């Protein structure tokens, strides 16, 4: 390279440098990573020196020391001397190619070739493997160790309360008539987000949450028990006769049946929503904008499932009193399809809402 104007090219490589490693050993390790770029060059030939020099530089690979010195790196000679220790957070090792060798032997066709390590396929298989909803529930209700402050259960130290290790567990004490489960369909990697496409297998009939209930050992006069036993927790405000609904929240009735699924297609930053709904007649329908189609039950569980809607099985006796009636007038799908569907959106709304559906 031009000593006064270095140019970076190629893909950075990550090498493990052990303490006490010699500089010659480092040259061989780098050569194994770069030999495909100059496949016709043979560094074993005594008449053919190393096609590059190694130099310590900053993390950008273009400078060493103070910028006024104009140094592009501190040369590491290929000898038997141990490599000096360096700060991996601030420094790196640059490969400074001999331009004559680069011009004569560089092969851009082989440079882009790489060997896919088997761990890549294993990682992909892990990300795409099916996950059971029961495993998600177990993870959600698993005790977690946290450091917390509590004036009632932490010890005093010179008149001051101290934070102490605590165990936190999230479990339902009583179960509601309608259960809504939102699947976490994203993860963060640094500053970037990625949508998860794992297949979460969930039961359409007979989801039993008994094993996930909290222990029945809560203090009777605690805020939790006062909230659970209040009339607002037993029944909605528009239902007058509480005797008709003896178990709005229940520890005894724990079995749920699926009646709706919200699906999301696309990436994290945009996509499309549609829903599967069972109207109580045993038929699953797909509601996709202005299109309504009958779907087999086998298609309900998919990688696009995002939000699950379950109804507690014992609540079917109270349809129309607490929960909306699932029956009703027959659905005329032909008439629905012939109905012109249009959503008026102003220019201002388009700017504020954007033009795509987001997965939050």
C-alpha positions as CSV (number, residue, x, y, z in Angstrom):
1,X,0.0,0.0,0.0
2,X,1.0,3.6,-0.3
3,X,2.7,4.4,3.0
4,X,1.1,7.8,3.1
5,X,-2.4,6.8,2.0
6,X,-3.5,3.3,3.2
7,X,-6.7,1.8,1.7
8,X,-8.7,-0.7,3.6
9,X,-10.2,-3.7,1.7
10,X,-11.4,-7.2,2.4
11,X,-13.3,-8.7,5.3
12,X,-11.9,-8.4,8.8
13,X,-10.8,-11.6,10.4
14,X,-10.9,-12.6,14.1
15,X,-7.9,-14.5,15.4
16,X,-7.2,-15.8,18.9
17,X,-3.8,-14.5,20.1
18,X,-2.5,-16.5,23.1
19,X,-0.1,-14.9,25.6
20,X,3.5,-15.7,24.6
21,X,2.7,-16.4,20.9
22,X,5.6,-15.6,18.6
23,X,5.4,-13.2,15.8
24,X,6.2,-15.9,13.2
25,X,3.3,-18.0,14.5
26,X,1.0,-15.0,14.1
27,X,2.2,-14.6,10.5
28,X,1.2,-18.2,9.7
29,X,-2.2,-17.8,11.3
30,X,-2.9,-14.7,9.3
31,X,-1.6,-16.4,6.1
32,X,-4.2,-19.2,6.6
33,X,-6.9,-16.6,6.6
34,X,-5.5,-14.7,3.5
35,X,-3.9,-17.4,1.3
36,X,-7.1,-17.7,-0.8
37,X,-6.6,-14.1,-1.9
38,X,-3.3,-14.9,-3.6
39,X,-3.6,-18.7,-4.3
40,X,-0.6,-18.9,-6.7
41,X,1.8,-17.4,-4.1
42,X,3.9,-19.8,-2.0
43,X,5.4,-18.3,1.2
44,X,7.2,-21.5,1.9
45,X,9.6,-20.8,-1.0
46,X,12.8,-19.3,0.5
47,X,12.9,-16.9,-2.4
48,X,9.3,-15.8,-1.8
49,X,9.1,-13.7,1.4
50,X,5.8,-13.0,3.2
51,X,3.5,-11.2,0.8
52,X,2.5,-8.8,3.6
53,X,3.7,-7.2,6.8
54,X,1.8,-7.1,10.0
55,X,1.5,-3.9,12.0
56,X,-0.1,-2.7,15.2
57,X,-2.6,0.0,14.4
58,X,-5.7,1.6,15.9
59,X,-9.1,0.0,15.6
60,X,-9.6,1.6,12.2
61,X,-6.4,-0.1,10.9
62,X,-5.0,3.2,9.4
63,X,-3.0,4.8,12.2
64,X,-0.6,4.3,15.1
65,X,0.4,6.7,17.8
66,X,-0.4,10.4,17.6
67,X,-2.1,11.5,14.4
68,X,0.7,14.2,13.9
69,X,3.3,11.5,13.6
70,X,1.7,10.2,10.4
71,X,2.5,6.5,11.2
72,X,0.3,3.9,9.6
73,X,1.4,1.2,12.0
74,X,4.1,-0.3,14.2
75,X,5.8,-3.1,12.2
76,X,5.8,-6.6,13.7
77,X,8.8,-8.5,12.2
78,X,8.2,-12.3,11.5
79,X,10.7,-13.5,14.1
80,X,10.6,-15.8,17.1
81,X,10.0,-12.9,19.6
82,X,6.8,-13.0,21.6
83,X,4.2,-10.6,20.5
84,X,3.9,-7.6,23.0
85,X,0.7,-7.3,24.8
86,X,-1.7,-4.8,23.4
87,X,-5.2,-3.4,24.2
88,X,-7.7,-5.3,22.1
89,X,-10.3,-2.6,22.8
90,X,-8.2,0.1,21.2
91,X,-5.7,-1.7,18.9
92,X,-5.8,-4.2,16.1
93,X,-3.4,-5.8,13.7
94,X,-3.4,-4.6,10.1
95,X,-2.3,-6.7,7.2
96,X,-0.1,-4.4,5.0
97,X,0.2,-6.1,1.6
98,X,3.2,-6.0,-0.6
99,X,1.7,-4.2,-3.6
100,X,3.9,-6.1,-6.2
101,X,2.7,-9.4,-4.9
102,X,-0.9,-8.1,-4.7
103,X,-0.8,-6.8,-8.2
104,X,0.6,-10.0,-9.7
105,X,-1.1,-12.7,-7.6
106,X,-4.3,-11.2,-6.2
107,X,-7.4,-13.2,-7.5
108,X,-10.7,-11.5,-7.0
109,X,-12.6,-14.7,-7.9
110,X,-11.2,-16.7,-5.0
111,X,-11.2,-13.8,-2.6
112,X,-15.0,-14.0,-2.2
113,X,-14.9,-17.7,-1.5
114,X,-15.4,-18.9,2.0
115,X,-16.1,-22.1,3.8
116,X,-19.3,-22.3,5.8
117,X,-18.6,-23.7,9.2
118,X,-21.0,-26.4,10.4
119,X,-21.8,-24.2,13.4
120,X,-23.6,-21.8,11.1
121,X,-26.1,-24.5,10.1
122,X,-26.4,-25.6,13.7
123,X,-27.2,-22.0,14.7
124,X,-29.8,-21.7,11.9
125,X,-31.4,-25.0,13.0
126,X,-31.6,-23.8,16.6
127,X,-33.3,-20.6,15.6
128,X,-35.8,-22.4,13.4
129,X,-36.6,-25.3,15.7
130,X,-40.1,-25.6,17.0
131,X,-40.9,-24.4,20.5
132,X,-43.7,-25.6,22.7
133,X,-46.0,-23.1,24.3
134,X,-45.6,-25.1,27.5
135,X,-41.9,-24.4,27.5
136,X,-42.6,-20.7,27.1
137,X,-44.9,-20.8,30.1
138,X,-42.3,-22.6,32.2
139,X,-39.7,-20.1,31.3
140,X,-42.1,-17.2,32.1
141,X,-43.0,-18.6,35.5
142,X,-39.4,-19.8,36.5
143,X,-38.1,-18.1,39.6
144,X,-35.6,-15.3,38.9
145,X,-32.8,-14.0,41.2
146,X,-32.8,-10.2,41.5
147,X,-31.2,-7.6,43.8
148,X,-33.9,-5.5,45.3
149,X,-34.5,-3.0,48.1
150,X,-37.2,-3.7,50.7
151,X,-37.4,-1.9,54.1
152,X,-39.2,-4.9,55.6
153,X,-36.9,-7.7,54.7
154,X,-33.5,-6.2,54.3
155,X,-31.0,-5.7,57.1
156,X,-29.9,-2.4,58.4
157,X,-26.3,-1.3,58.2
158,X,-25.4,1.7,60.2
159,X,-28.9,3.0,59.9
160,X,-29.2,2.5,56.2
161,X,-31.1,-0.2,54.3
162,X,-29.2,-2.4,51.9
163,X,-30.1,-4.1,48.7
164,X,-30.1,-7.9,49.1
165,X,-30.6,-10.9,46.8
166,X,-34.3,-11.7,46.3
167,X,-36.2,-14.3,44.3
168,X,-38.9,-13.1,42.0
169,X,-41.6,-15.4,40.4
170,X,-44.4,-14.3,38.1
171,X,-47.4,-16.7,38.4
172,X,-51.1,-16.2,38.1
173,X,-53.1,-16.7,41.3
174,X,-56.5,-16.9,39.7
175,X,-57.3,-17.4,36.0
176,X,-59.4,-15.0,33.9
177,X,-62.2,-16.0,31.6
178,X,-60.2,-14.8,28.5
179,X,-56.5,-15.4,28.3
180,X,-54.5,-13.4,25.8
181,X,-50.9,-14.5,25.1
182,X,-48.5,-12.4,23.1
183,X,-45.5,-14.2,21.7
184,X,-42.2,-12.4,21.8
185,X,-41.4,-12.3,18.1
186,X,-38.3,-10.1,18.2
187,X,-34.9,-9.9,19.8
188,X,-32.2,-7.3,20.0
189,X,-28.6,-7.7,18.9
190,X,-26.8,-4.6,19.9
191,X,-28.5,-1.6,18.1
192,X,-30.4,-3.9,15.7
193,X,-33.6,-5.9,16.1
194,X,-34.5,-9.2,14.5
195,X,-37.9,-10.9,14.1
196,X,-38.1,-14.4,15.4
197,X,-39.7,-16.9,13.1
198,X,-39.6,-20.0,15.4
199,X,-42.7,-22.2,15.2
200,X,-44.4,-22.0,18.5
201,X,-46.7,-25.0,18.8
202,X,-49.8,-24.2,20.9
203,X,-52.8,-26.3,21.6
204,X,-56.1,-25.4,19.9
205,X,-58.1,-27.3,22.5
206,X,-57.4,-28.1,26.1
207,X,-54.7,-25.6,27.2
208,X,-54.4,-26.5,31.0
209,X,-52.6,-23.8,33.2
210,X,-53.0,-25.6,36.5
211,X,-49.3,-26.3,36.9
212,X,-48.5,-22.6,36.5
213,X,-50.7,-21.3,39.3
214,X,-49.1,-19.6,42.3
215,X,-49.1,-21.4,45.6
216,X,-52.2,-20.8,47.8
217,X,-50.2,-19.3,50.6
218,X,-50.7,-15.6,50.2
219,X,-51.5,-13.6,53.3
220,X,-55.3,-13.1,53.5
221,X,-55.2,-9.3,54.1
222,X,-52.5,-8.7,51.5
223,X,-53.1,-6.3,48.5
224,X,-53.1,-9.3,46.2
225,X,-55.9,-11.1,48.0
226,X,-57.9,-7.9,48.4
227,X,-57.8,-7.3,44.7
228,X,-58.6,-10.9,43.9
229,X,-61.6,-11.0,46.2
230,X,-63.1,-7.6,45.1
231,X,-66.3,-7.5,43.2
232,X,-64.5,-5.9,40.3
233,X,-62.4,-9.0,40.0
234,X,-65.3,-11.3,40.1
235,X,-67.4,-9.8,37.4
236,X,-67.6,-6.9,35.0
237,X,-69.5,-3.8,36.2
238,X,-72.3,-4.2,33.7
239,X,-73.4,-7.6,35.2
240,X,-75.7,-7.0,38.1
241,X,-76.4,-10.5,39.5
242,X,-73.1,-11.8,40.9
243,X,-74.7,-15.1,41.8
244,X,-75.0,-15.9,38.1
245,X,-71.2,-15.8,37.8
246,X,-69.7,-17.6,40.7
247,X,-66.3,-18.1,39.2
248,X,-65.3,-15.2,37.0
249,X,-61.7,-15.5,38.3
250,X,-61.0,-19.1,39.2
251,X,-58.3,-21.4,40.6
252,X,-60.4,-24.5,40.0
253,X,-61.2,-24.0,36.2
254,X,-57.9,-24.0,34.4
255,X,-58.6,-25.4,30.9
256,X,-58.8,-23.1,27.9
257,X,-59.8,-23.4,24.2
258,X,-58.4,-21.3,21.4
259,X,-60.8,-19.0,19.5
260,X,-58.6,-16.5,17.8
261,X,-55.1,-15.9,16.5
262,X,-53.5,-12.7,15.2
263,X,-50.8,-13.4,12.6
264,X,-48.0,-11.2,11.3
265,X,-46.1,-11.7,8.0
266,X,-43.0,-9.7,7.1
267,X,-40.0,-8.3,8.9
268,X,-39.6,-6.5,12.2
269,X,-40.0,-3.0,10.6
270,X,-43.0,-3.8,8.5
271,X,-45.4,-6.4,7.3
272,X,-49.1,-7.4,7.3
273,X,-51.6,-8.6,9.9
274,X,-54.4,-11.1,9.4
275,X,-56.5,-13.2,11.8
276,X,-57.9,-16.7,12.3
277,X,-61.2,-16.8,14.2
278,X,-63.5,-19.6,15.4
279,X,-67.0,-18.1,15.6
280,X,-68.3,-20.9,17.8
281,X,-69.6,-23.0,15.0
282,X,-66.4,-25.1,14.9
283,X,-65.3,-23.5,11.6
284,X,-62.0,-21.6,11.4
285,X,-62.0,-18.6,9.1
286,X,-59.2,-16.4,7.9
287,X,-59.9,-12.6,8.0
288,X,-57.4,-11.0,5.6
289,X,-58.4,-7.4,4.8
290,X,-61.5,-7.8,2.6
291,X,-61.0,-11.6,2.1
292,X,-62.6,-14.2,4.3
293,X,-61.8,-17.8,3.7
294,X,-62.5,-21.1,5.5
295,X,-59.3,-22.7,6.9
296,X,-58.6,-26.2,8.2
297,X,-57.7,-26.4,11.8
298,X,-54.2,-27.8,10.9
299,X,-53.3,-24.4,9.4
300,X,-54.0,-22.4,12.6
301,X,-50.6,-23.2,14.2
302,X,-48.0,-21.5,12.1
303,X,-44.8,-19.5,12.3
304,X,-46.8,-16.3,11.8
305,X,-48.8,-16.6,15.0
306,X,-48.3,-13.5,17.1
307,X,-51.2,-13.1,19.6
308,X,-53.3,-16.0,20.9
309,X,-56.8,-15.7,22.3
310,X,-58.1,-18.4,24.6
311,X,-61.5,-18.7,26.4
312,X,-61.8,-20.6,29.6
313,X,-63.8,-23.7,28.9
314,X,-66.3,-23.3,31.8
315,X,-67.3,-19.8,30.6
316,X,-69.2,-21.1,27.6
317,X,-72.3,-21.3,29.9
318,X,-72.2,-17.5,30.3
319,X,-72.1,-16.5,26.7
320,X,-74.0,-13.3,26.1
321,X,-73.8,-12.4,29.9
322,X,-70.1,-11.8,30.2
323,X,-68.5,-12.8,26.9
324,X,-69.8,-11.8,23.5
325,X,-72.0,-14.5,22.0
326,X,-69.9,-16.6,19.6
327,X,-73.0,-17.6,17.6
328,X,-75.4,-15.1,16.0
329,X,-76.6,-14.6,12.4
330,X,-75.2,-16.8,9.7
331,X,-72.2,-15.3,7.9
332,X,-72.9,-14.5,4.2
333,X,-69.4,-14.7,2.9
334,X,-70.5,-14.0,-0.7
335,X,-72.1,-10.8,0.4
336,X,-69.1,-9.8,2.4
337,X,-66.8,-10.4,-0.6
338,X,-69.0,-8.2,-2.8
339,X,-69.0,-5.3,-0.4
340,X,-66.6,-2.6,-1.4
341,X,-64.1,-2.1,1.4
342,X,-62.3,1.2,1.7
343,X,-60.6,3.0,4.5
344,X,-60.3,6.7,4.0
345,X,-56.9,8.0,5.0
346,X,-55.8,11.6,4.6
347,X,-52.4,12.7,3.6
348,X,-51.7,13.8,7.1
349,X,-52.6,10.4,8.5
350,X,-50.3,8.7,6.1
351,X,-47.4,10.8,7.2
352,X,-48.2,10.2,10.9
353,X,-49.0,6.5,10.7
354,X,-46.6,5.4,8.0
355,X,-47.3,3.0,5.2
356,X,-46.7,-0.4,6.8
357,X,-47.7,-2.5,9.8
358,X,-45.1,-2.7,12.6
359,X,-44.5,-5.7,14.8
360,X,-44.1,-4.2,18.3
